[in-house]
Amino acid sequence: AVARNLDEVELFGTDISRASRRHRISVSYVVLEARRSISKNTSETAELSIHKIIKDCPRILLKGEPGSGKTTLLKWIAVQAALAKFPVDLAEFNTTVPFFIKLRNFADHALPQPQDFPNLVAQAIIGLMPPKWVHEKLASGKAFVLIDGLDELPSTRQEDVRKWLNDLTGTFPDARYILSSR
């Protein structure tokens, strides 16, 4: 259900038909290069394959300009995890469960609790989830929490998100987290 609902990207800024602008991420994805901070105390960065960064860093803040591929990357990770089809260099993540969260959907109400994560993308199968399943996946480190669009929330919500993220990462430190923002 996750793959079916997220395996799509739409090309913007073209004058081709709407149908021609839609493509499956699993077919059209191109590996990105990214800059990684070398340390917290310096502005030095190193350019690396995004695959290397995903593999090496359990917590990532993905910053980029509009249209730079942040959401597409998060969707690609979710689809690859859901289908257990990561490329060889990321194959260790084929046993992870993706939880894709669009923060813009929480601009004016409470941020989701872990047990609500599957409902955000796969509503049709929510009744099939065993009790505590989400919490077990997060606690075991077998989960990607993919949080899209920090910049899409009003500035008045930033402190709420910080507290929510601190609670999630403190409660489930072994899960992998990727947060995107401009």
Solvent accessible surface area in square Angstrom, and as a share of the most:
residue,aa,sasa,rsa
1,A,37,0.29
2,V,28,0.16
3,A,14,0.11
4,R,167,0.61
5,N,75,0.39
6,L,11,0.05
7,D,18,0.09
8,E,72,0.32
9,V,29,0.17
10,E,29,0.13
11,L,79,0.39
12,F,158,0.66
13,G,86,0.83
14,T,64,0.37
15,D,145,0.75
16,I,78,0.39
17,S,68,0.44
18,R,138,0.50
19,A,85,0.66
20,S,55,0.35
21,R,49,0.18
22,R,87,0.32
23,H,79,0.35
24,R,141,0.51
25,I,0,0.00
26,S,41,0.26
27,V,113,0.65
28,S,50,0.32
29,Y,38,0.15
30,V,111,0.64
31,V,73,0.42
32,L,58,0.29
33,E,120,0.54
34,A,23,0.18
35,R,170,0.62
36,R,93,0.34
37,S,72,0.46
38,I,101,0.51
39,S,51,0.33
40,K,201,0.85
41,N,151,0.78
42,T,52,0.30
43,S,110,0.71
44,E,105,0.47
45,T,67,0.39
46,A,39,0.30
47,E,113,0.51
48,L,46,0.23
49,S,36,0.23
50,I,4,0.02
51,H,12,0.05
52,K,101,0.43
53,I,9,0.05
54,I,1,0.00
55,K,87,0.37
56,D,61,0.31
57,C,19,0.12
58,P,69,0.43
59,R,120,0.44
60,I,24,0.12
61,L,100,0.50
62,L,23,0.11
63,K,138,0.59
64,G,20,0.19
65,E,129,0.58
66,P,78,0.49
67,G,85,0.82
68,S,57,0.37
69,G,21,0.20
70,K,24,0.10
71,T,47,0.27
72,T,35,0.20
73,L,2,0.01
74,L,0,0.00
75,K,39,0.16
76,W,13,0.05
77,I,0,0.00
78,A,0,0.00
79,V,0,0.00
80,Q,13,0.06
81,A,5,0.04
82,A,43,0.33
83,L,77,0.38
84,A,52,0.41
85,K,134,0.57
86,F,11,0.04
87,P,48,0.30
88,V,142,0.82
89,D,69,0.36
90,L,0,0.00
91,A,45,0.35
92,E,100,0.45
93,F,10,0.04
94,N,39,0.20
95,T,88,0.51
96,T,9,0.05
97,V,27,0.16
98,P,10,0.06
99,F,6,0.02
100,F,7,0.03
101,I,0,0.00
102,K,61,0.26
103,L,0,0.00
104,R,118,0.43
105,N,81,0.41
106,F,14,0.06
107,A,34,0.27
108,D,126,0.65
109,H,101,0.45
110,A,81,0.63
111,L,17,0.08
112,P,5,0.03
113,Q,88,0.39
114,P,13,0.08
115,Q,101,0.45
116,D,61,0.31
117,F,2,0.01
118,P,11,0.07
119,N,61,0.32
120,L,59,0.30
121,V,23,0.13
122,A,2,0.02
123,Q,125,0.56
124,A,90,0.70
125,I,55,0.28
126,I,61,0.31
127,G,74,0.71
128,L,139,0.69
129,M,50,0.22
130,P,76,0.48
131,P,118,0.74
132,K,150,0.63
133,W,56,0.20
134,V,8,0.05
135,H,60,0.27
136,E,106,0.47
137,K,54,0.23
138,L,0,0.00
139,A,59,0.46
140,S,68,0.44
141,G,18,0.17
142,K,81,0.34
143,A,0,0.00
144,F,1,0.01
145,V,0,0.00
146,L,0,0.00
147,I,1,0.00
148,D,8,0.04
149,G,4,0.03
150,L,36,0.18
151,D,53,0.27
152,E,69,0.31
153,L,10,0.05
154,P,61,0.38
155,S,94,0.60
156,T,116,0.67
157,R,34,0.12
158,Q,64,0.28
159,E,82,0.37
160,D,64,0.33
161,V,2,0.01
162,R,122,0.45
163,K,121,0.51
164,W,21,0.07
165,L,31,0.15
166,N,81,0.42
167,D,95,0.49
168,L,8,0.04
169,T,23,0.14
170,G,60,0.58
171,T,79,0.46
172,F,16,0.07
173,P,77,0.49
174,D,93,0.48
175,A,0,0.00
176,R,33,0.12
177,Y,10,0.04
178,I,4,0.02
179,L,23,0.12
180,S,1,0.01
181,S,12,0.07
182,R,160,0.58
